């Protein structure tokens, strides 16, 4: 959550709110997705899917940390629509 706030200095509360909401929705839906995959294609496919999601989220986190710490976000980004 700290990295999300660093990447959006003009709209930290909105960015953190969106990230927290996404985490909550994902936590709710992921078990249903895993159950469906395991029933249709087997438990190995379910765990492979989990591994792919975990690897993807790790890559996104590493990229976000890189962006937040290297100053690539020199121009602040606002999530509001006002000019």
N, C-alpha and C positions, 0 to 999 in steps of 0.2 A: 504494500500500500504506500510505503514511503516513496518508492521509485515512481509510482504513478503521480503522486503529488509533485515530485520534482520535475516531471516532464510537462506538467500543465500548471505553471506557477500563477497564471491569472485566473484559473478555474479549478483550484485544488479540491474544493469540497465536491464539486460536480464530478470530477474525474474519479475521486475516491469512491463516491457514491455509486457510479456506474460500475466500477470494478467490484465493489462489494455485492452489488445486485447480481452481476454476472456470476460471481462465485456461489452465491446462494442458489440461483437457478440451476447452475451446473451440478451442484451437490444434490439437488432434488432429482434432476432428470437422469444423471449418470447411472444410478443403479438400475433403472428401468431399461436403459439402453444396453447395459451389460447383460442383464437377464435375457433380453430378447436375442442378443447375439449368441449367448451361450446355448439357448434353447434351439436356435435355428442352425447354427454352424458348429457348435461344440464349445467346450470350456477352453480349449487351446486358442480358438479364434477370439474368444472373449478376453483372455489374458493378453493376446497379441494386440488387440485393439486398445486395451488399457496401456500397454507399453508404448504404443504409437502416440496416444494422447499425452502420456507423461513426458515423452521425449519432446514433443511439440511444445508443451508448456515450459519445459526447461529451456529450450532454445529461445522462446519468446522472453522469458525472464532474463536470460543472459543478454539478449539484445537490448532490452529495456534498461538494464543496469549499465550497459555500455553507453547508450544514448544519454542517460542521466548523468553519468560521471565524466564524459569526455567533452561536454560543452556543445554537442551537436544541436542542442536545443537552445541556441543563442537567441533566437527570436521566439519570445513567449507565445504560446498558443492559447487562445481563448475558446471555450465551448459555447459562449453566448453568441446570439445572432446580431447583436448591436454592433455598429461599425466603430 
